[in-house]
Structures are given as C-alpha cells and as structure tokens.
C-alpha cells in the first residue's frame, strides 16, 4: 500500500490546515507610461481577487465556484506561490506563506502542497518519459537519492493511480486525457503532500472519465488524509466531491457554507441563480430564475455591490454601498438583502443531477 510520509494531524478542534485572510491580487494592465502620458489615460488595475477569506480544515475539501473570470484560479495560484498576493495572508499550518521571502525558506512548505492543473495535455512535458515526470518532485525536494529507490517509488505511484509500472517508459502523447490526469496526480503525490490544489481537474475529460478521476481522488483522500482545494464551475461535481463551498463573483466571496446546506438552502441571490441554471431533470415545476445579463467589466466594476446590475433584489443601498460579510448560522454571506431580511434561505430539493454520486463504469 502506498504510504504518505508527510505529517498527519487529524482530529476535531484543530486549527485549519489552510487559512486565507483578506487575500487580494491585483494586476496592472495599464499601457506603457509614454502612451498614457500622450493619450492622457490613467493606470488600469484589474482586481482579480479583492479581499476574500476562508478556512480549509484538515482532511476536507473546499470548493470555489463561480463564473469564468471571477478569480478562482488566481486564488489557487496565490496559495501555491505562482502569484504573490498584493495584500492579505495565506496561513499554511500556521505559517504565513505570503511573508516568506526566500525560495529556500519556502521549500519545506512547498513540498507539503502540490497542484493538479486543468489541462492534462499541457501540464506534462512532452519530451520527458513518464518516469522522469513523476520523479521530478522526488529529486527536487531530495526525498530520495538512489536511482533504484526513486524508480521503485515511481512504479508504486503509477500503480496506485491505476496505471502500470511499465508505463513509466512511455511519453505523454501515448496516453489518453484521463490517463494523463492520472499521471498528473501521481506526480502531485510524489512529494508526500498534505494539501492538493485541484484547478478544474476534470473539465477537459469525458463524463465517464471524470467519474473515474473523482473517485480516485476521493479514495486517495480517505487513504492518505489529504486536504483539497477544488476549483470548478461544475456544480454537480462540487456537490458530490466537496465538504465546504465558497461562491465567488468578480473577485469577491459572496457566500460560503457547507456543501449540503448551500445546495439545499442558498442565501445569496447569485448562488440561487447559479443553482437555478442546473437543468431540473425531475421536472418539479419549481420557479427558477437563472443568472441573466452580462458579467460587468472587472476593470471598471459597478459601484456598491458588484452584483446589483443583475440582482432582482437590488435597491439604492445596493447600488451605492458595498455589503459587509455577515454570519448566519455557519454561513458567511455578503448581501444587503440578506442582512436586512428582505430575502431568506428557503429549503429546496436537490435535483437528481446534483444528488447522484459519481460512479466509475
């Protein structure tokens, strides 16, 4: 059996493994200075992520959902260190990753987190054999030095994700999309991580293959005690796979709660509209109001609540004042209408497309 030699501290009442506080990431997309001076244009700042906070308990899965461009992948890249945050903190096991300056100081923590990317066709080096791809984290973090021991470990990893040890001699182009994603998972596990960031890990795969990959990830989580951050726009996948869910809109977190509660009794109007966009296969006849309108320009977002141009409950306060985050039960919601009691959470049936558990054929 594959063993994870990373630190494992389970139990209730523990501090979360990952704690994100007021995270912001801005991008300067201005024209060159000379062009701005000649044309009289100001600098343009894109607020891809604008002050979000959430916790991920050990051994659990936290999912970020929302429309394309809302900042989900930027959050993931900030957490693993591909982007440096503009503001805020990212605590991993109590250590602020954003405050670490040197690469050497970050390496011990980097080993404990890995990322599974969206496109299995682009995330594997086409010139490397599979054995070299999977072995790279082992050699980078100097977990093993003997070539024979490294190859035994690579064979073990490939077998554990449903491939054969002899596949290590092949190249990425010899595998299907689902097999490539299994290779990506094997590579992610090679450094004995505790935390995996999964950025749309199944969106490029067929539905039947998606189920296989999701079941594999669930099995690995149970066996190794892994903690996941899942980025996805597929609400059925999120419902079946996640323990906690955060809903993002235009760089901000508008609602977060447990998966069961959020799907059964959503509070924020945007969350309700996202769920209403899912086909009702049971034909319940329940009134539905899918999201309408266009996503605003993120460079020049609307004043007040950025969702107000598309919200049926918007009033003058929504148009002028940004909502604060309030706590209702265990849910965190940013909405004036919810705060004022103009709308309330209403129990709703979970449609069959969400409730059906993923099963590999």
Backbone torsions as a table, in degrees:
resi	resn	phi	psi	omega
1	UNK	NA	140.5	178.8
2	UNK	-70.5	131.1	179.8
3	UNK	-111.4	142.2	175.0
4	UNK	-102.6	115.2	-176.0
5	UNK	-88.1	3.5	177.1
6	UNK	-70.3	163.7	-178.4
7	UNK	-66.0	134.9	178.3
8	UNK	-127.8	121.1	177.4
9	UNK	-131.8	96.8	-176.3
10	UNK	-97.4	174.5	176.2
11	UNK	122.6	163.4	-178.9
12	UNK	-86.3	158.5	176.8
13	UNK	80.0	2.9	179.7
14	UNK	-80.8	157.1	173.3
15	UNK	-65.9	148.3	179.0
16	UNK	-62.4	149.7	177.5
17	UNK	-67.1	-41.1	179.9
18	UNK	-123.4	130.2	178.9
19	UNK	-133.5	113.7	-179.4
20	UNK	-103.3	128.5	-177.5
21	UNK	-129.8	119.5	174.7
22	UNK	51.3	41.1	-177.3
23	UNK	-70.4	131.7	176.9
24	UNK	-136.4	141.9	174.3
25	UNK	-140.9	114.4	-179.4
26	UNK	-109.6	148.5	177.0
27	UNK	-122.0	129.8	176.0
28	UNK	-85.9	108.6	-178.6
29	UNK	-110.2	25.6	-178.4
30	UNK	-69.6	158.8	171.2
31	UNK	-71.0	162.8	176.3
32	UNK	-54.4	154.2	-174.4
33	UNK	-55.6	-43.6	-177.8
34	UNK	-62.2	-42.1	177.7
35	UNK	-61.9	-41.2	-178.7
36	UNK	-65.7	-38.1	180.0
37	UNK	-66.6	-45.2	-178.5
38	UNK	-66.5	-43.0	-176.1
39	UNK	-88.8	-7.6	178.1
40	UNK	68.6	33.7	-178.4
41	UNK	-103.4	144.2	178.0
42	UNK	-80.4	171.7	173.4
43	UNK	-66.7	149.2	178.4
44	UNK	-117.3	123.0	-178.7
45	UNK	-115.3	124.9	176.6
46	UNK	-96.4	116.4	178.8
47	UNK	-89.6	82.4	-176.8
48	UNK	-65.2	-39.5	174.6
49	UNK	-131.7	129.2	-169.1
50	UNK	-130.1	70.2	171.2
51	UNK	79.8	58.6	179.0
52	UNK	-105.6	153.4	-179.7
53	UNK	-138.4	139.8	174.3
54	UNK	-166.2	163.5	178.0
55	UNK	-123.1	147.9	175.2
56	UNK	-123.7	107.7	178.7
57	UNK	-66.8	157.1	178.8
58	UNK	-62.7	136.6	176.6
59	UNK	76.6	6.5	-178.2
60	UNK	-111.4	169.7	177.2
61	UNK	-118.0	123.0	175.5
62	UNK	-108.9	126.1	-178.8
63	UNK	-108.4	137.8	171.3
64	UNK	-107.4	126.6	-178.6
65	UNK	-127.1	163.1	179.1
66	UNK	152.2	170.7	-179.5
67	UNK	-67.8	161.6	177.8
68	UNK	-58.0	136.6	178.9
69	UNK	89.1	5.6	-177.0
70	UNK	-83.8	-8.7	176.1
71	UNK	109.6	8.1	-176.5
72	UNK	-61.8	-51.2	-177.4
73	UNK	-67.9	-30.7	176.8
74	UNK	-64.2	-40.0	175.8
75	UNK	-59.3	-46.6	-179.4
76	UNK	-60.0	-44.2	-177.9
77	UNK	-69.6	-30.1	174.8
78	UNK	-67.8	-41.0	-176.6
79	UNK	-64.8	-41.2	-177.9
80	UNK	-86.8	-1.9	174.2
81	UNK	94.1	7.2	176.8
82	UNK	-73.6	-29.9	172.3
83	UNK	-119.5	143.4	174.4
84	UNK	-92.1	128.4	-178.4
85	UNK	-61.8	144.8	173.3
86	UNK	-74.1	-35.7	179.2
87	UNK	-155.9	166.1	177.1
88	UNK	93.2	-178.2	-177.4
89	UNK	-132.7	151.1	175.6
90	UNK	-128.0	101.7	-179.0
91	UNK	-91.9	120.9	174.6
92	UNK	-114.9	111.7	-176.5
93	UNK	53.8	39.4	176.2
94	UNK	87.6	-5.8	-178.6
95	UNK	-104.1	129.9	-179.7
96	UNK	-78.4	106.3	-178.9
97	UNK	-64.7	-32.9	-177.4
98	UNK	-69.4	-19.2	-177.4
99	UNK	-92.2	-7.9	-179.5
100	UNK	-78.2	124.9	-174.2
101	UNK	-93.0	-43.0	-173.1
102	UNK	-95.3	149.8	178.3
103	UNK	-66.1	-35.9	-179.3
104	UNK	-64.6	-41.5	-180.0
105	UNK	-67.4	-28.7	-178.0
106	UNK	-83.0	-20.6	-172.8
107	UNK	-56.8	-44.7	179.6
108	UNK	-59.1	-35.0	178.0
109	UNK	-80.4	-34.3	178.8
110	UNK	-61.4	-33.7	179.2
111	UNK	-62.6	-29.3	-175.2
112	UNK	-85.5	-1.5	176.2
113	UNK	-135.5	142.3	179.5
114	UNK	-139.9	167.1	-177.1
115	UNK	-128.6	138.0	172.9
116	UNK	-107.9	119.4	-172.9
117	UNK	-87.7	166.3	-173.0
118	UNK	-68.9	-43.9	-171.1
119	UNK	-104.0	106.3	-179.8
120	UNK	-69.5	-12.5	179.1
121	UNK	-84.3	-22.2	-177.4
122	UNK	-106.5	-15.2	-173.1
123	UNK	-92.6	-1.6	178.2
124	UNK	-114.4	133.0	-179.9
125	UNK	-66.8	116.2	-175.9
126	UNK	-67.8	-14.5	-177.1
127	UNK	-94.5	-6.2	-178.2
128	UNK	-102.9	146.1	170.0
129	UNK	-71.6	156.9	-176.5
130	UNK	-60.1	-39.1	-179.8
131	UNK	-59.9	-38.8	179.3
132	UNK	-70.9	-36.5	179.1
133	UNK	-63.6	-47.3	-178.0
134	UNK	-69.9	-31.4	-177.3
135	UNK	-78.7	-15.4	-174.2
136	UNK	-56.0	-47.2	178.2
137	UNK	-62.7	-31.2	-179.9
138	UNK	-65.7	-44.8	-179.5
139	UNK	-75.4	-37.2	-180.0
140	UNK	-60.6	-43.5	-178.3
141	UNK	-93.0	4.6	176.2
142	UNK	54.5	44.2	178.5
143	UNK	-76.6	-32.9	176.5
144	UNK	-139.3	150.2	179.5
145	UNK	-118.9	-27.3	-179.1
146	UNK	-76.1	129.0	-176.8
147	UNK	-60.3	-39.7	-179.6
148	UNK	-65.1	-42.5	179.2
149	UNK	-65.0	-38.5	178.0
150	UNK	-63.4	-44.0	-178.8
151	UNK	-66.0	-37.4	176.9
152	UNK	-62.5	-41.4	178.7
153	UNK	-65.6	-41.4	178.7
154	UNK	-63.4	-45.2	178.4
155	UNK	-59.6	-40.0	179.7
156	UNK	-63.8	-42.4	179.8
157	UNK	-65.4	-45.3	180.0
158	UNK	-62.2	-41.6	179.4
159	UNK	-64.6	-38.0	-175.8
160	UNK	-68.9	-27.3	178.9
161	UNK	-94.6	12.8	173.5
162	UNK	92.7	14.3	176.2
163	UNK	-108.9	176.5	179.5
164	UNK	-100.9	151.0	179.8
165	UNK	-60.1	-34.2	-179.4
166	UNK	-68.7	-14.6	177.7
167	UNK	-66.5	-15.1	179.2
168	UNK	-63.2	-21.6	-179.2
169	UNK	-85.4	-6.5	-176.0
170	UNK	-91.4	174.4	177.9
171	UNK	-109.8	159.1	-176.3
172	UNK	-54.9	-34.6	-175.7
173	UNK	-67.2	-11.0	-179.6
174	UNK	-87.9	4.8	-176.3
175	UNK	-122.4	156.5	175.2
176	UNK	-78.8	174.3	-179.3
177	UNK	-61.7	-43.4	179.2
178	UNK	-64.5	-39.8	177.6
179	UNK	-66.2	-37.8	177.8
180	UNK	-64.0	-38.0	178.6
181	UNK	-68.3	-31.6	173.5
182	UNK	-63.8	-38.7	176.7
183	UNK	-63.5	-41.0	178.0
184	UNK	-61.7	-38.4	178.2
185	UNK	-67.5	-41.8	177.8
186	UNK	-60.7	-42.8	177.8
187	UNK	-62.6	-40.8	-179.9
188	UNK	-64.8	-34.0	-178.8
189	UNK	-80.1	-11.8	-171.9
190	UNK	-63.9	-27.3	-178.4
191	UNK	-93.7	11.8	-178.9
192	UNK	58.3	53.7	-175.9
193	UNK	-77.2	164.6	172.3
194	UNK	-106.4	-22.0	-171.8
195	UNK	-132.7	127.5	178.0
196	UNK	-119.1	130.5	173.1
197	UNK	-99.2	119.1	-174.1
198	UNK	-113.1	103.8	-176.4
199	UNK	-94.9	98.2	-178.9
200	UNK	48.9	57.0	-171.5
201	UNK	-69.4	-14.3	-177.0
202	UNK	-122.5	2.9	-172.9
203	UNK	-67.5	-24.7	-178.9
204	UNK	-92.7	8.5	-174.0
205	UNK	-113.2	157.1	173.5
206	UNK	-64.1	157.9	-174.6
207	UNK	-59.4	-44.6	-178.8
208	UNK	-64.8	-36.0	178.4
209	UNK	-72.8	-33.7	175.8
210	UNK	-56.5	-45.0	-179.1
211	UNK	-61.2	-40.7	179.2
212	UNK	-62.5	-45.3	-178.2
213	UNK	-66.9	-41.7	179.8
214	UNK	-65.0	-41.4	177.9
215	UNK	-64.6	-38.8	176.8
216	UNK	-61.7	-45.0	-179.2
217	UNK	-64.6	-37.6	177.3
218	UNK	-65.4	-43.0	178.9
219	UNK	-61.6	-42.9	179.5
220	UNK	-65.1	-36.3	178.8
221	UNK	-64.3	-43.7	179.0
222	UNK	-66.1	-40.8	-175.0
223	UNK	-74.7	-39.5	-173.1
224	UNK	-106.2	-2.8	-179.2
225	UNK	68.6	32.7	-175.6
226	UNK	-72.6	153.0	173.2
227	UNK	-112.3	134.8	-175.4
228	UNK	-119.8	142.8	159.4
229	UNK	-111.2	116.1	-177.6
230	UNK	-105.7	125.1	173.5
231	UNK	-102.7	124.1	-176.8
232	UNK	-158.8	153.1	170.4
233	UNK	-110.3	-1.5	-179.3
234	UNK	-91.6	103.7	-174.4
235	UNK	-68.2	-28.2	176.7
236	UNK	-65.8	-41.9	176.8
237	UNK	-62.8	-44.0	-179.2
238	UNK	-61.1	-45.0	-178.6
239	UNK	-63.1	-41.3	-176.6
240	UNK	-76.6	-23.2	-167.9
241	UNK	-110.1	-21.8	-166.2
242	UNK	-106.6	154.4	172.0
243	UNK	-96.9	-37.3	-178.7
244	UNK	-130.2	149.6	-176.7
245	UNK	-134.6	136.2	171.5
246	UNK	-119.7	132.9	-178.4
247	UNK	-105.3	123.1	-179.3
248	UNK	-108.4	145.3	174.1
249	UNK	-143.3	119.0	176.1
250	UNK	52.5	46.9	174.0
251	UNK	86.4	-2.5	-177.6
252	UNK	-122.2	153.2	176.2
253	UNK	-88.0	117.5	-178.0
254	UNK	-96.8	-23.7	178.7
255	UNK	-160.9	143.0	172.4
256	UNK	-145.8	142.4	-176.9
257	UNK	-169.6	178.3	172.7
258	UNK	-65.9	152.2	-176.8
259	UNK	-60.6	-44.6	-178.1
260	UNK	-60.9	-45.4	-177.8
261	UNK	-70.3	-42.0	-177.6
262	UNK	-64.6	-39.2	179.8
263	UNK	-75.4	-29.5	-178.1
264	UNK	-85.5	-38.4	-175.9
265	UNK	-139.4	69.2	179.3
266	UNK	-67.5	147.5	-177.8
267	UNK	-105.7	-48.4	-174.9
268	UNK	-72.1	140.2	179.6
269	UNK	-57.0	-36.0	-179.5
270	UNK	-66.6	-42.0	177.5
271	UNK	-60.8	-43.7	179.7
272	UNK	-60.8	-41.5	-178.4
273	UNK	-69.5	-36.4	175.5
274	UNK	-60.9	-43.8	-179.9
275	UNK	-68.8	-33.1	178.0
276	UNK	-69.2	-18.3	179.1
277	UNK	-77.4	-11.9	179.0
278	UNK	-77.6	131.2	179.1
279	UNK	-56.8	135.7	178.4
280	UNK	-89.3	90.9	-175.2
281	UNK	-69.6	-20.4	-178.3
282	UNK	-91.8	-1.6	177.0
283	UNK	51.5	53.1	-177.4
284	UNK	-71.7	-19.8	-178.6
285	UNK	79.8	7.0	-179.7
286	UNK	-67.5	140.5	179.1
287	UNK	-62.1	136.3	-175.5
288	UNK	-130.5	146.6	178.8
289	UNK	-140.6	81.4	179.4
290	UNK	-61.8	162.6	-179.1
291	UNK	-62.1	130.3	179.5
292	UNK	-115.0	168.9	176.6
293	UNK	78.7	-177.9	-177.8
294	UNK	-107.4	151.7	174.9
295	UNK	-66.6	130.2	-179.3
296	UNK	-64.0	163.8	176.7
297	UNK	-65.9	117.1	-177.9
298	UNK	-67.4	-18.4	177.6
299	UNK	-75.2	-35.2	177.7
300	UNK	-126.0	73.3	-176.3
301	UNK	-68.8	158.7	178.2
302	UNK	-62.2	155.6	176.8
303	UNK	-72.0	164.9	178.1
304	UNK	63.2	-133.9	174.7
305	UNK	-74.9	122.3	-175.2
306	UNK	-67.1	-14.2	179.8
307	UNK	-89.9	-5.8	-170.5
308	UNK	-61.3	-31.2	178.9
309	UNK	-64.8	-18.4	-177.8
310	UNK	-112.6	1.7	-172.9
311	UNK	-97.2	128.2	179.1
312	UNK	-73.6	-11.1	-177.8
313	UNK	-104.5	8.0	-175.0
314	UNK	-69.3	142.0	174.0
315	UNK	-132.6	-169.1	-176.5
316	UNK	-61.5	-38.7	179.3
317	UNK	-62.8	-40.5	179.1
318	UNK	-61.6	-34.3	-176.9
319	UNK	-78.8	-16.3	-173.9
320	UNK	-118.6	-22.4	-173.0
321	UNK	-126.6	126.7	176.7
322	UNK	-69.7	133.8	-178.0
323	UNK	-72.5	148.4	172.6
324	UNK	-92.1	162.9	-179.9
325	UNK	-86.1	125.4	177.7
326	UNK	-114.9	159.3	-180.0
327	UNK	-112.4	123.6	174.5
328	UNK	-123.6	116.3	-171.0
329	UNK	57.0	-117.9	177.4
330	UNK	-104.6	1.0	-177.5
331	UNK	-87.9	146.9	173.3
332	UNK	-115.0	121.8	-173.4
333	UNK	-131.8	139.9	175.2
334	UNK	-115.9	92.2	-176.9
335	UNK	-162.4	126.9	177.6
336	UNK	-64.6	-40.5	-177.2
337	UNK	-63.9	-38.3	177.4
338	UNK	-69.8	-43.1	-179.3
339	UNK	-61.5	-39.0	-177.3
340	UNK	-84.8	-5.5	179.9
341	UNK	80.2	14.1	179.0
342	UNK	-72.7	-25.2	171.4
343	UNK	-134.7	148.7	-178.4
344	UNK	-133.1	156.3	177.6
345	UNK	-64.8	131.8	179.9
346	UNK	-124.8	129.2	178.7
347	UNK	-61.2	138.3	-178.4
348	UNK	-140.6	148.0	178.9
349	UNK	-68.9	144.4	174.5
350	UNK	-84.8	123.7	-174.4
351	UNK	-69.7	157.1	-174.5
352	UNK	-57.4	-35.5	-179.2
353	UNK	-63.3	-26.3	177.0
354	UNK	-86.9	-38.4	-170.4
355	UNK	-76.2	-26.0	-177.0
356	UNK	-67.9	124.3	179.1
357	UNK	-74.2	145.0	179.7
358	UNK	-70.6	127.6	177.7
359	UNK	-128.8	128.0	178.9
360	UNK	-71.2	140.4	178.9
361	UNK	-70.5	NA	NA
